[in-house]
Amino acid sequence: MSRRIGVPGGPLAAAILGLAFGSLICGAAMAQEGRTFVSTRPTPRVEYWQTRLMAIEARLSAAESLAPFRLLFLGDSITDFWTLGENPWFPGAFGGRTVWAESFEGATPDTLGLNLGISGDRTEHLLQRILPKSEGGLGQLDRPDLDPDVIVLMIGINNSWDAEAPAVESVYEGIIAVVSAVHRHRPRAAIVLHALLPTHEPDRNAGLVVPVNRALADFVAARSQDGYLHFLDLYPAFLDADGHQNRALFMDGVHPNESGYRVWRDRLVPVLAAIR
């Protein structure tokens, strides 16, 4: 004897019809209540980095003087997220907002900081941002009243993805190009060049991050007599006992969490004090 399954008009069909009818009733009730969703409204696509860039451009265009800022932070998302509170992509994770407010928002005027980090930037993007408008760039260092004592610089990790070959040399040369450009535009300022932080990928760390950091340290050491350039190697401070990325200090595989920014702050502040 054969057994028929799902015969039209049978109990299964009746149950499905009932669920569908119930959903239609629920949907109609929601519509009657006037409930709306973002998903139903035409909205231009604006990425986070674009919003961040617009905010920076607005601040740099405002009439308010930039002279009080004694520290200038340049970089990518790792720098950007000094000012991030709760992470919108990882709810429950927090960036460095609290640490930034404690240390760089003006309680001590000598450490008032302006953060120009933008998520996703590679070295070439930062170079374009600081290139003078007269030369075709965004001119983010053009204002003469933006005259910091110290420029805090960390850039380059984004160049390790889709890297030009050979990868180590391309990342290193990009960072050095940024250092040279920053010094050219702000020769009075000291530059604190940072090592790249460890990622959650041991192969990337061993094959690229560590060699780049070693080359950067050698570059700074060879120019110690210049006086303006300093090197801050944060890499060891972000490792666990096994020599891998200390995940307790990161929101994800790349970006520090609030505890990570405290580690960074606690190592940066003494360097700033020694320079000043």
KOLMIDREN-836890 format. One record per residue: x, y, z of N, C-alpha, C, O in turn; residue in one letter. Coordinates in steps of 0.001 Angstrom, whole numbers, plus 524288, in hexadecimal, padded with zeros to 5 digits. Example, Ala and Ser with C-alpha at 12.3 -4.5 7.8 and 13.67 -1.06 7.14 Angstrom:
<recs>
833867E9C681E788300C7EE6C81E78833907F31C81E788379C7F30982111A;832327F73681BA8835667FBDC81BE4832648001E81EBE834618047281F67S;
</recs>
This chain:
<recs>
803537FB5C8000080000800008000080375804D380000807368052E802FBM;802298087D7FCAA8052E80D4A7FC87802DE811398003D7FE39811108017AS;80651814EE8021380487818ED805B98053F81E39803368098381F7C80162R;801178216180318801508268E800D0802E482A87804F3800CF82A6E80948R;8069182E0D803AE8087A831FE8075C80727837598053A8081A83876800A5I;804F383AAF8088B803EB8400C806F57FFC284068802C3800658435A7FF03G;7FB8583D7D8034A7F75783DA77FF627F4A8842F07FF9D7F342844B2803DDV;7F3E1845947FB1E7F12084A8E7FB267EBE384A137FDD47E8D18468D7FCB4P;7EAEE84DAA801627E61084D888044C7E66F84A4B809307E2B684A2680C3BG;7EAF08479780A1A7EB9E8448580EBC7ED09847D48136F7ED0584C9E81304G;7EE4884573817F97EF828485B81CCA7F43984BED81C357F42A8504481E47P;7F86584A39819687FD1084D73818CD7FBD185269815C17FD84856AD8172EL;7F8C9851CA8117C7F75D8565D80E677F41E85A23811917F4BF85EE28111EA;7F0B78581B814B47ED6A85B7F817EB7F0B085E8B81BD77EFAA8632381CD7A;7F4AD85BF181E147F80985EA1821E37FB27862F281F467FBB3867358216FA;7FD36861DC81A9A8003D865CE817CC7FCD586A6E816697FE6E86EEE816F6I;7F80A86948814937F47086D7E813367F32C870DB817F17F2AC8759F8178DL;7F2A986E4681C6D7F18487132821387F5F6874C4822BB7F50F8793C82444G;7FAD4872D9822527FF5A87615823987FFC887AB481FE5800D287F1682192L;7FEFC879BC81AE47FF5387DF98171A7FB348821B818257FC4F886C8817E4A;7F66F88062819547F23D8841C81A697F3748874881F4B7F26F88BFA81F8AF;7F5B2884928233C7F728887528280B7FB5288B618270F7FB1D88FA28294AG;7FF2388A28823BC8034B88DE2822818011F892A781FB9802BF8970F820C4S;7FD63891BF81C217FB0489623819657F818899AA81D267F85589E7281CAFL;7F56189762820CD7F27E89A75824B17F64689DA2827FD7F55B8A23E82900I;7FAA289B1A829B67FE9489DC682CE3801038A245829DE8019D8A69082BF1C;802718A144824DB804B88A55B821A0801068A9DD820DC802A28AE6482110G;7FC168A8B381FFC7F83D8ACDE81F467F7A98B017824387F7148B4DB82401A;7F7D48AD65828C57F7578B03C82DB57FBF38B3DD82E847FB408B84B83042A;800BF8B20882D448055B8B54E82DCB805018BA0D82A3A806638BE6482BC7M;803208B9338255F802978BD89821BF7FEA58C17C823BD7FF608C63682338A;7FA5F8BF73826107F65C8C2F28281E7F86E8C63682CA27F6B68CAA282D6BQ;7FC208C40C82F9E7FE688C6E5833FB802458CB1183218804278CE2C8353FE;803798CB2F82D07807048CF1982AF180CBA8CDF182BE480FFA8D17882B8EG;80E098C91682D108137A8C7B082E118169E8C7F082908814E48C60C824F6R;81B5F8CA5A8295781EBD8CACA824C6824158C891826008259A8C82D82A8CT;826ED8C71D821F282C268C4F58227582FE98C80381F0282E698CA1581AEFF;834DD8C844820B5838E78CA9281D69839198C7C38182F83A1E8CA2381421V;8381B8C2B0818558386E8BF8281396834828C11B80F6B8350B8BF9180AE5S;830908C42E810DF82C878C5B480D1F82D668CB1480ACF82A6E8CCBA80768T;831788CDE980C978323C8D34C80AEE837058D3C08076183B288D1A7808A8R;836868D672802F383B248D7557FFA083F5A8DA35802AB83E548DE58804E4P;844118D813802CC848598DA4A805E284D708D9CC802E484ECA8D5838012ET;8504D8DE0F80235855658DD987FF9F8592A8DA6F802EC858DD8DA87807B9P;85CAA8D7AC8006D8607C8D4888033F865188D7F6804C8867D98DA0D80170R;865E18D882809D786A3E8DB8780BE686D3E8D80480FAD86B1D8D665813ABV;8721C8D6D980E75875448D378811C7877438D67B81686877608DB4A81691E;878D48D38681A8387ABE8D5F581F4F87F3C8D9BB81E3487F598DE0E8204EY;882EC8D81A81AEA887848DB6A819F3885F38E09481774888778E4938185CW;881C48E0858144787FF98E55B811E087DB38E919815F787EA98EDCE815D0Q;87AB88E6F081990878988EA1C81DC987CF58EC678211387CC98F0F782296T;880D88E936822298854E8EAF98253E888548EF4582256889D98F32D824B0R;8892F8EE8D81D4E88BE58F27881A34888DF8F79A81A2F88B338FBC681ABCL;883BB8F7578198F8809A8FC1A8198F880F98FEF581EC688129903C381EECM;881168FBFD8230B881858FE6782839886CC9011D828DD887179056B82AFDA;88AF48FE97827058902B900F2827548906F905DB823F689276909DF825A9I;88E659058981F3488E7790A0C81BBA88B6390E9681E0B88CF69131A81D87E;886FD90D6682099883E3911878230C886E49141A8277D886B6918DC82824A;889AA910EB82A8D88CB09132082EE7891269167882CE18923491AA182F0CR;893C0914C2828CE8981E917B2826AF8965A91C9D823D28996D9203B8230EL;8916491CBD8223F88F519214B81F8488CC0925388233188B979299B82199S;88BDC923B88280C8892C9271F82BC988C9A92BCA82D338916392B9182CCDA;88A1392FFB82ED788CF3934BE8302D890009342D83547893C59370483633A;88E5F9308C83887890F692FD183D91896BD92E9183CD98982B92B628398BE;89A069311683FF389FAD9307883F6C8A16492AE08408789F3592836843E3S;8A5529292B83DA58A7C49240F83E8D8ACC39248D841C88AF53920A4842E9L;8AE2292952843428B30A92A368460C8B3669275884B488B7B4925CB84CC5A;8AF149268D84E2C8AFA2923E9853398B15F91E3A852DF8B34291C15856BDP;8B0CB91BBE84E5D8B2299163384DF78B81A9159784DCD8BAAE9173984A15F;8BA3191336851EA8BFD791274852468C18190D1D850308C61690C4484F02R;8BDBC9098484FBE8BECC9044984DB08BB5290364848F08B6C0904E3848ECL;8BD7F900F4844F08BA868FF95840488BB328F9C283F4F8BF948F7D883ED4L;8B6DA8F6F483F048B6E98F14F83E2F8B56D8F02E838858B13B8F1B6836BDF;8B8DE8ED82835B78B7F58EC15830458B8218E62182FBC8BB628E38883222L;8B48C8E40082C888B4A78DE6482BB68AF9F8DC57829658ACA48DF34826F1G;8AEBC8D74D82A398AA338D4978281C8A63B8D39A82C738A5C88D6C28300CD;8A3598CF4582C2C89F438CE38830088A16E8CD728358789EC48CEA583959S;8A6328CB79835FD8A8698CAA283B318A9228CFDB83DEF8A86D8D037842ADI;8AA848D3DE83B078AAC18D92783D238A5468DB7783DAF8A3F48DDB8841B8T;8A2258DAE3839A389CBE8DCC98399D899CF8DAF583E7B897118DE09840F4D;89A608D5F583FDE8972D8D3B484405898F38D52484983896B58D34284D54F;89CF98D878849FC89DEF8DB0584EFF898EF8DDCC850CF897E78DE158557FW;895E28DFD084D2E8914B8E2F184E8688C358DFD984DFB887FB8E22384E25T;88C8C8DABB84D58887F18D76884CC88861E8D57B8521D889398D37F85534L;881138D6138532B87ECE8D3D4857DD87D628CE29856DA880C48CAF9855A1G;878568CCE48575C876B78C78B856358772E8C6888505F875958C9B784D24E;8795F8C21584F1F87A488C0A7849B0875188BF5D84709872648BBC2848B7N;873A18C244842DF86E988C1368405C86E788BC1283D6986A418BA1083C45P;873088B9E383C268734D8B4F183955873BB8B03F83D068726C8ABDB83B8EW;875938B134841D5876178AD12845BC873B68AF0D84AD5876958B09B84E5DF;86E878AF0684B4886C008B10E8500686E368AE90854F186F008A9D385535P;86F2F8B1D5858CA871788AFF785DB1877518B0B585DF78799E8B03F8622AG;879D18B1DE8597887F698B30D8595D880148B8FA8592787CF68BBBA856BCA;884258BAE185BB1884F98C07B85C0788A798C1E985A3188E4A8BF3685B52F;88ABB8C6488574E88FB58C862855AA892118CBDD859DB891208CB1E85E83G;895278CFAF858258983E8D2BC85BDD895D68D7CE85DB4898938DB1285FF0G;890B98D89585CD488E468DD9885DFD88F558DF7F8638C890CB8E4038644FR;88EA08DC248676188F678DDAE86CD3895158DF2286DD98962D8E2F187093T;898A88DC2186BAE89E3B8DD1E86C6D89FC68E245869D98A2C48E55386C0DV;89DB38E3348652C89EC68E81D8627289CE88ECBD865AE89FB78F09886649W;8982E8EC5B867BE896028F0A786ADB899538F1B786FB589A0B8F6388713CA;89B4E8EDA38721489E928EE3A876C08A3BE8F0EE8758D8A5D38F3CB878CEE;8A5CC8F001870DE8AB3F8F16086FE28AC288F5AC86BDE8B0038F88686C38S;8A8A88F62D8680D8A9DE8F98D8639A8A59C8FD84862438A58E8FFAA85DF5F;8A20A8FE7D865F089DCD90227864CE89E5F9075B8679B89ABE90A8186787E;8A2D49085986A148A3B390D9986BFE8A41A90E4A871D38A4D8912AC873A7G;8A3A190A0E874DB8A46D90A9A87A778A9DF90CC887B7C8AAAF90FE087F14A;8AD9290B1A878408B2CA90D628782E8B38690FE2872D48B3F490D0C86EF8T;8B3B0915108726E8B3F99179B86D4F8B879915BD869EA8B803915A686521P;8BCD79143F86C568C15991289869468C06C90D628666F8C35F90C07862E2D;8BC5690A79867F58BB3D90578865658B5F390586862A08B3AD90165861ACT;8B3FC90A29861588AF2390A6D85E5A8B02C90861858DB8B3A090A4F85620L;8AD2990476857448AE32901DB852508A9E19027C84E538A543902B084FA7G;8AB72902C88496E8A7D9902BE844FF8A8B48FDA2842108AD108FC6B8406FL;8A4818FAAB8416A8A4E78F57C83F098A3078F5C08395C89E768F6D983853N;8A69B8F4BD835B58A5548F4AA830298A5C08EF2982DDB8A6908EE9182927L;8A5368EB2D8311B8A5398E5D482F1B8A0308E49982C3A89BFD8E64F82DD4G;8A0948E1A3827FD89BFC8E005824FE89C468DA28823E78A0218D833821CDI;8982E8D7788255A897E38D1D6824A58989C8D05881EED896608D2C181B6BS;89BC28CC5881E1489C9B8CA50818D78A1168CCC2815E38A28E8CAD6811BBG;8A34F8D0FB817F18A77B8D39F815118AC508D031814858ADEC8CD8E81834D;8AE8D8D04980FED8B3B78CE3180EE88B7838D2C780EB98B5E28D74A80F13R;8BC788D1AC80E2F8C0498D5F480E308BF3A8D9CB809CC8BFD78DE8180A86T;8BDA78D7DE805408BCB78DB57800D58B8108DEF6801C78B7EE8E3587FFCDE;8B43E8DD19804CF8AFB68E05E805FB8B12B8E4B4809C98AF738E9278092BH;8B44A8E37280DAC8B6088E77C811518B97D8EB7380E858B92E8F02080F98L;8BCC18E99D80AF58BFF38ED3C807E58BC888F117804D58BDCD8F5B680475L;8B8468EF30802B08B4C08F29F7FFBE8B2068F6858035E8B1238FB02801E2Q;8B0BD8F4DA807F88AE0D8F85D80B9A8B1898FCD780D668AFAF9013A80E12R;8B6888FBC780E2E8B9F58FFDF810348BCB6902F080BE68BF44906E080CF4I;8BC309011F8070C8BE6A9040C802AF8BBA8909588024C8B6DC9098780297L;8BE8390D9B801A88BC00912CA8015A8B7FD9130E7FCF88B889910777F8F4P;8B3F5916357FDCB8B001916F37F9BA8B26C9192F7F4C88B0A99180E7F073K;8B66D91C557F5748B90391EA37F0E48BBAD91A8D7ED848BCFB91B977E901S;8BC80915DA7EFB38BEFC911A17ECCE8BB1E90D477EB778BCAB909197E9ABE;8B61B90E487EC598B22290A787EAEE8B044906FC7EF548AD1E903777EE6BG;8B223907DF7F4208B07A904B97F88E8ABE7907267FB7D8A99990AFE7F9BFG;8AA9F904D17FFFF8A664906E8803398A84990B52806C68A52090E47808DFL;8AD6990BC3807728AF7F9102780A698AE219102B810288AD299144F81268G;8AE0790B8D812978AC7390B63818178B08D90D8781BD58AF8690E0282081Q;8B52790ED0819DE8B9169118881D048B9F79171881B198BDC79199A81C9DL;8B68691903817D58B76191E208156E8B6D3922AE819408B99692696818C4D;8B3569223881CFB8B251926BF820508B71992825823938B932924C98264ER;8B8D892CF98235A8BD8B92E78826408BCDA92E4E82C258C0AF92DCD82F02P;8B7F892EBA82E088B72992E89833B38B728928F5835C38B6FF9282C83A81D;8B7549250D8324E8B80491FA1834048BDDF91E9C8344B8C05791D1883075L;8C00491F7B838F18C5B291F6E839A48C71691C3F83E7E8C8DE91E6F84263D;8C6499171683E488C70F913D9842E98CCCF91354844708D051913EB84133P;8CDAB91239849678D2F79111784B348D4A290B95849AD8D92C90AA484862D;8D0DC907EB849D78D20C90265848D18CDDF900278453C8C9399012E845EAV;8CF8F8FD1A841718CC048FA3583E058CC9B8F46983F368D0E18F23C83EDAI;8C8498F1F5840A08C81F8EC68842078C6538E97083D308C1FE8EA4583B48V;8C9A28E60083B398C8AD8E390836268C8DB8DD998367C8CCC78DB5183813L;8C4918DB28834F78C4778D5788341B8C1688D47682F1B8BCD18D5D982EC4M;8C3D68D22082B528C16E8D125826388C42C8CC81823B78C8B18CB68824EDI;8C1738C9C6820378C4058C5C181D198C1AB8C05681D568C2728BD45819B7G;8BECB8BF068217B8BCE88B9A3821DF8B9068B86881D8A8B8CA8B3F381BC0I;8B5F78BC4281BCD8B23F8BB32817928B4F98B9FA8126B8B2B38B77380F04N;8B9C88BBBB811D28BCC68BA6E80D1F8BE8D8B4C180D0D8C07D8B2DB80915N;8BDE68B20A8116F8BF7E8AC8D811988BB6E8A8FF80F158BC888A47180DFES;8B6B68AB1080E298B2C78A84180B288B2E68AA58805978B3668AF0D804BFW;8B26F8A6CE801CA8B30F8A8527FC4E8B8268AB607FB948B84E8AF6E7F8FFD;8BC3C8A9527FDEA8C13C8AC127FDF38C3E98ABD17F8A88C36F8A7FB7F5CCA;8C6BD8AFFC7F76D8CA2E8AFDE7F2EA8CED68AC4D7F4238D06F8ABD17F8A5E;8D0ED8A9E67F0348D5668A6767F0FE8DA788A95B7EFAC8DAAF8AC5C7EBECA;8DE878A8697F2CE8DEA48A5567F7948DC028A8407FC168DCC48ACF37FCC1P;8D8F78A5757FF1A8D56D8A7DE802DE8D8438AAFD807158D6C98AF6B8083AA;8DC538A8B2809658DF098AB6380DAB8E1398B09080BCE8E09C8B49180E66V;8E3C58B07A807548E6188B54A8054B8E1F18B958803FA8E2B38BDFC804FEE;8DD8E8B7AA801B98D98B8BB6B800288D70A8BE00804ED8D6138C2B6804E7S;8D5FE8BAEF809008D3B58BD3080DC08D7988C0E4810558D6338C53A811DEV;8DC718BF2A810CB8E07D8C269813328E12B8C78C8102E8E1478CBBC8128CY;8E19D8C74280B138E2808CC01807FA8DDDA8CFB78085B8DE8E8D47980859E;8D9198CD97808AE8D48C8D0E3809548D4AA8D3DD80E6F8D3628D87F80E96G;8D6338D13A812A28D68D8D3CB817BB8DAB68D809817AC8D9D98DC53819AAI;8DF318D6DD815688E3628DABE815248E1BE8DF75811E58E32A8E3E28131FI;8DEBD8DE8080DBD8DCC08E2DD80A988D9418E66780DD98D96C8EB2C80D47A;8D6138E416811438D2B58E73C814AC8D6018EA62818828D50C8EF088194BV;8D9E08E7DD81AE58DD538EAA481E8C8DFD38EF5881BDF8DFED8F3A481E06V;8E1D38EE788172F8E4738F2B3814558E0AB8F723813178E2048FBB98139BS;8DBE98F5BF811738D80C8F9B8810218D65E8FCCE814F18D5DE90195814B6A;8D5828FA1D819408D3F08FCC381E148D8319009081FCE8D70F9050282141V;8DD128FED081FA78E15B9023D8214B8E1F3906DC81D9A8E32E90B2F81F4EH;8E116905FC818A18E17E90A44814DE8DD5B90E77815E98DE6F9132281581R;8D8A990CC28173D8D46891084818148D467912DF81D928D27F9173781E58H;8D686910058215F8D6B6911FD826C08DC2C91106829058DCC990DC482C81R;8E026913D6827128E58C912C9828A28E6AA913F582E5D8EA65911DA8308CP;8E38691740830D48E481918848364F8E2D591427839FD8E4E8913AE83E4DR;8DF1D910FA838538DCCB90D0B83BC58E04B9083B83C518E2C69068683891A;8E06F9061F841048E2B4900F4841C88DEDB8FCE683FB58DA1F8FDBB83FD8A;8E0E18F89183DCE8DD958F44E83BDA8DEAF8EF7183F218E3288EDBF83FA1I;8DA8B8ED40841568DB018E8388440C8D8E68E40D840558D42D8E34283FF0V;8DC6D8E17083DA88DB018DD4B839FF8DA2D8D84183D118DD818D6AC84029L;8D5BB8D5C783C2E8D4648D10783F0E8D5658CC2083BDA8D4BB8CC1383717H;8D6FE8C80F83E878D7218C2E483C248D1908C12283B008CDDB8C2FA83D73A;8D0FE8BD948374A8CBEA8BB2C836498CA978B77983AC38CE0A8B4F183CF5L;8C5928B72D83C1A8C3D38B39B840298C3568AE1383DFD8C2A78AD6083947L;8C3AD8AA2B8415D8C2E28A4CD83F828BD3B8A3EA83DD68B99E8A5E484050P;8BC7C8A0FA839B18B74989F50838158B626899F983A848B969897CF83D4ET;8B188897E3839728B030892B383B778B23A88E5C837EC8B133889C1838DDH;8B52688FD9833CD8B73288C0B8301A8BD1388B58830E98C01A88EBB82F55E;8BEC0887148334E8C457886528344E8C7B4886A782F658CC09888BC82F98P;8C5CD884A682B078C8EC884D48263C8C9A388A71824598CDDF88BDC8228ED;8C59C88D9C824B88C61689310823228C9F0895E5826B48CD1889910824EFR;8C99F894B382BBC8CD3E8972C82F6C8D2E5895C182E288D6438992A82DC0N;8D3E1890AF82D898D93A88EE682CA38DB4D89094827508DFDE89201826CEA;8D7ED89068823558D9B98916D81E138D9D48971981C818DC998988B818D9G;8D6CA89A6F81F448D67B89FDE81DA58D70C8A3B2822308DA588A73182203L;8D3DF8A3118263B8D3C38A70282A6D8D90C8A77182D1B8DB1A8ABBE82DBBV;8DB3D8A31582EAC8E03E8A332831778E4A18A55682E028E7938A8AF82FCDV;8E5318A389829188E9478A5D0825CD8E8938ABA9824D38EC688AE90824D0P;8E3BE8AD70824018E2D88B307823408E4618B604828288E6F98BA0D827D2V;8E2CE8B41382CB18E4278B6BD831978EA088B705832698EC128BAFB83438N;8ECB68B2D8831158F2698B2D5831A78F4E18B6F282E118F8808B9B582F9CR;8F2E08B74C8294F8F4F58BB278259A8F3C68C0B68275D8F7058C432826B2A;8EF2E8C1938299A8EDDB8C6C682B908F15C8C84E8301D8F3298CCC18306BL;8F2518C4A4833A28F5C58C5BD838128FB398C72B8362E8FDA48CAC88383DA;8FD2A8C45C83248902588C58F83025902618CAEF82D899062A8CDDB82E07D;8FE328CC3682AC88FDCE8D144828278FE2C8D5B782C1F901118D97A82B57F;8FB3C8D540830598FB428D95D83458900948D9A48370F902A38DDE5837F3V;902CA8D51A8385E907D98D50683B0B90C178D79C837C590F868DA3F839DDA;90BDB8D6DB832A690FD68D91782F3390F5A8DF0282EBF912EB8E1A882CE8A;90ADD8E10A83077909F88E6B283023909478E92B83580906E48ED5083603R;90B558E6A88396690AB18E89A83EC190CE38EE1883F6F90B078F119842B2S;910D38EF5F83C5A9132F8F48A83CD590F9D8F8D783ABE9106F8FD6F83BE6Q;90BA88F763837AE908238FB5983591904C58FDDD839D1903419026983966D;903A58FADF83DDC900ED8FD0E842648FB0A8FD0D842248F8818FCC484637G;8F8C68FD5B83D908F3138FDE983D3F8F03C8F8A983D2A8EB888F87C83E22Y;8F3028F45C83C058F0798EF5483B1A8F16E8EB9A83FA28F5DD8EADD84157L;8ED2D8E9418418F8ED658E59D845FB8EA478E0B88448E8E69B8E0F584177H;8EBC48DC55846D18E9448D75D845928E6E08D50D84A7B8E9758D4AA84E86F;8E1E68D38384A1F8DF388D0F584E768DD9E8CB8484CBB8DA208CAE38497DL;8E02E8C79E84EE88DF1E8C23184D7B8DB1D8BFE8851438DC7A8BE088557AD;8D62C8C01884FB38D1F68BDF2852E88D1368B815852228CE6A8B59485523L;8D3AA8B5E884E2C8D2A68B07684CBA8D31D8ACB4851598CF878A99D85231Y;8D7638ACD2854638D7D48A905858AB8D3998A9A785CD78D2188A5D485F56P;8D1B18AE6285D9E8CDD18AF5F861B28C87B8AD11860608C5148ACB4863C1A;8C7C08AB8385B748C2B98A96A859C38C2FC8A3908589A8BFA78A174855DAF;8C6FA8A0F985ABA8C78C89B5785A1B8C6208987785F208C69B89A968636AL;8C45E8939885E848C37089058863188C85D88D438646C8CC7388E0986202D;8C7FC889CD868398CC8C886DF86A0E8CEC388345865DF8D350881BD86624A;8CB8C881E8861F98CD5187E7485DC78CF6D8816D859158D0E287F1085528D;8CF998869E8597A8D199889BB855328CDB188ADB850EA8CF2688C9D84CAEG;8C8AE889D9851FE8C48E88B0884E408C19088FE1850088C23F891BF85469H;8BE41891DF84C918BB188966484E028B80989547853038B57C8913A8537DQ;8B854898E5856B58B5678986285B948AFC8899FD85A998AE8D89EA385A84N;8AC5E8962D859DC8A7068975A8585E8A41C89A6785C8B8A02189CD785B62R;8A5FB89A558615A8A37089D50865888A3FD8A32D864B08A1448A63A86738A;8A7738A4CE8612E8A8638AA588602C8A6028AC2D85B078A6F18B09885960L;8A2E68A8C8858738A0D68AA108534989AF68A93085308898D98A5B78559AF;8985C8AC6C84FDE892CF8ABAE84EBF892098A75884AC688E1B8A49384ADCM;895D48A6CC8474C895888A3098430A89B1E8A170841C489E798A18F84535D;89C2F89FF783CF88A16F89E3683BA28A5558A28183A9F8A9EF8A168839BFG;8A3978A77E83AB88A7088ABD1839468A6C78B06483D1C8AACE8B2B683E57V;8A2198B1B883F028A14F8B69F841CF8A1588B5E8847BF89EA58B281849CFH;8A46A8B91E84A7C8A46E8B8C58503589F108B9FB8527F89BFA8BCDF85034P;89E048B7BC85707899698B93685A0889B018BD5685E1089F618BF5285DE7N;897828BE9C8619E898B98C2A98656A89D9B8C153868968A0D08C4BE869AAE;89E2D8BC6286A138A2D98BACD86CF88A7C18BB73869A88ABDC8BCFE86BA0S;8A74B8BA41864998ABB68BAEC861148AD488C09B860868B1EB8C1DB8604BG;8A9688C412860508AAB38C9A585FF98AD268CBA5865048B0418CF51864E6Y;8ABD18C9518695D8AE7E8CAC686E448B43B8C91D86E1A8B7AE8CBFC86FD5R;8B52D8C48886C0A8BA978C2C486B738BD908C68C867EF8C1F58C81486924V;8BB2C8C804863A58BDA68CBAE860078BE9C8D0E5862C78C2F88D2EA862A3W;8BA9A8D315865438BB1A8D819867E78BF718D80686BF88C2808DBB686C5DR;8BFB08D3D386EFA8C3878D38D873338C91C8D345871338CCC18D48C87412D;8C9DA8D1A286C5F8CF1A8D19086A0B8D0418D673866D58D4C68D7EF86623R;8CC288D8E6864E88CCEA8DD98861CD8CDF38E25C8652D8D15A8E581863E4L;8CB258E2F9869668CB908E7C186C958D1228E8BF86E838D2E78ED3586E43V;8D3FC8E4CB8706D8D9678E5E1871FC8DCDF8E79486D778E06E8EAB886E3DP;8DBEA8E593868C28DEEA8E73E864368DDC98ED048630C8E15A8F00D861F5V;8D8D58EE738634B8D7638F3E08625C8D9D98F77C866678DBB78FBBA8651EL;8D9D58F5BC86B538DC2E8F8F386F7F8E20B8F9A586E9D8E4208FDE286F89A;8E4BA8F58D86CDA8EA5B8F5E086BF28EB978F985867648EF828FC4E8677EA;8E8408F980863668E91A8FCF185EE98E8589029D860778EB659060085EEFI;8E458903A3863778E2E3908F3864B38E63F90B2C869138E58690FAC86A9ER;
</recs>
